[in-house]
């Protein structure tokens, strides 16, 4: 019966110098104890079996064991590192794996580095989704090292997150973990509470009402449970994604390769996507990792908010997101490093409507929210691709911001 939240696993990284928050399930009202680094704590589970406890802060280290016990039940998590932990949130450009990144060959040729670790939050947008599809490859702490004699782990890392953590690890000399909490093609309304969406971006709520007004929702959810687009647990299994992320093919090459236009469009393809519903990813992804101790958040999103006539909502949406997330972690000053969208012109059948307005809103939100900073990558985009392949530049500039503003180094870290 004793369980810890999914994010607590072998090989994880725990945030140093902050009280350690642990939580999970046990028998109702059972006593639960935990210890690591000669620090310990205990609590009693509630009548529903939920337990939560806090341990004193830990010092940086590279190999620890966390033991959680309740009566005769014992959980022992091995090879734990203590260092710095950041959440890398957003849509496809934050999700963008090292598998496709421009400089990947150089990185894959490097020796393994177990001080760099990555956890990918399962992409879930409704109750029961993990039971409907295979999610075994996700929700795993991985190290930037070898597995079964082959270099397999690094390809799963968020490329932006990897270059960020690599630089921090070299600078701070402690292990660095990244929690990837992202989903390609998702608007900001999915990542904040529905109550906040209603206040900051009511047109997104009205969209949802219009799209579901004439739908039989029982039929809708039945369809979703067999909708292959919701099988988000096996990265690299989507032929379309594999083709367009590794390079920059033309629309003609995509049509020729994928056979688009020659097939009947399935019903589920035309339905509202569950991951775009207001509050969906806030409820089913963000809440699964909070309040796991972190130093701060990297946020790279906004492409899906480039909707004509709606771009100016993004300032309040981003401010609402920072407030909601800080509330979940219980830290009013939790640092946010915001990637300002780069310019581009077109990609397949998509066009840049008004990224300038999104960028202006990102600047305004950062100006209005203490402990948030803007990462400019205006020179690191691609005219013909919404997914710039160079994520090394992005990770480097985020690391500069963190080093200067969060870790207090006297360095030049802000864009002109």
HELIX and SHEET records of a PDB file:
HELIX    1   1 UNK A   92  UNK A   95  1                                   4    
HELIX    2   2 UNK A  104  UNK A  108  1                                   5    
HELIX    3   3 UNK A  129  UNK A  132  1                                   4    
HELIX    4   4 UNK A  154  UNK A  156  5                                   3    
HELIX    5   5 UNK A  159  UNK A  172  1                                  14    
HELIX    6   6 UNK A  188  UNK A  191  5                                   4    
HELIX    7   7 UNK A  194  UNK A  200  1                                   7    
HELIX    8   8 UNK A  202  UNK A  212  1                                  11    
HELIX    9   9 UNK A  217  UNK A  224  1                                   8    
HELIX   10  10 UNK A  228  UNK A  230  5                                   3    
HELIX   11  11 UNK A  239  UNK A  245  1                                   7    
HELIX   12  12 UNK A  251  UNK A  258  1                                   8    
HELIX   13  13 UNK A  267  UNK A  270  1                                   4    
HELIX   14  14 UNK A  274  UNK A  276  5                                   3    
HELIX   15  15 UNK A  280  UNK A  281  1                                   2    
HELIX   16  16 UNK A  282  UNK A  286  3                                   5    
HELIX   17  17 UNK A  287  UNK A  289  1                                   3    
HELIX   18  18 UNK A  303  UNK A  305  5                                   3    
HELIX   19  19 UNK A  311  UNK A  313  5                                   3    
HELIX   20  20 UNK A  314  UNK A  329  1                                  16    
HELIX   21  21 UNK A  355  UNK A  368  1                                  14    
HELIX   22  22 UNK A  392  UNK A  401  1                                  10    
HELIX   23  23 UNK A  402  UNK A  406  3                                   5    
SHEET    1   A 3 UNK A   3  UNK A   4  0                                        
SHEET    2   A 3 UNK A  20  UNK A  25 -1                                        
SHEET    3   A 3 UNK A  50  UNK A  55 -1                                        
SHEET    1   B 5 UNK A  13  UNK A  15  0                                        
SHEET    2   B 5 UNK A  73  UNK A  90  1                                        
SHEET    3   B 5 UNK A  61  UNK A  70 -1                                        
SHEET    4   B 5 UNK A  31  UNK A  36 -1                                        
SHEET    5   B 5 UNK A  39  UNK A  44 -1                                        
SHEET    1   C 5 UNK A  13  UNK A  15  0                                        
SHEET    2   C 5 UNK A  73  UNK A  90  1                                        
SHEET    3   C 5 UNK A 175  UNK A 182  1                                        
SHEET    4   C 5 UNK A 113  UNK A 120  1                                        
SHEET    5   C 5 UNK A 141  UNK A 144 -1                                        
SHEET    1   D 5 UNK A  13  UNK A  15  0                                        
SHEET    2   D 5 UNK A  73  UNK A  90  1                                        
SHEET    3   D 5 UNK A 296  UNK A 300  1                                        
SHEET    4   D 5 UNK A 335  UNK A 340  1                                        
SHEET    5   D 5 UNK A 372  UNK A 376  1                                        
SHEET    1   E 2 UNK A 346  UNK A 347  0                                        
SHEET    2   E 2 UNK A 350  UNK A 351 -1                                        
END                                                                             
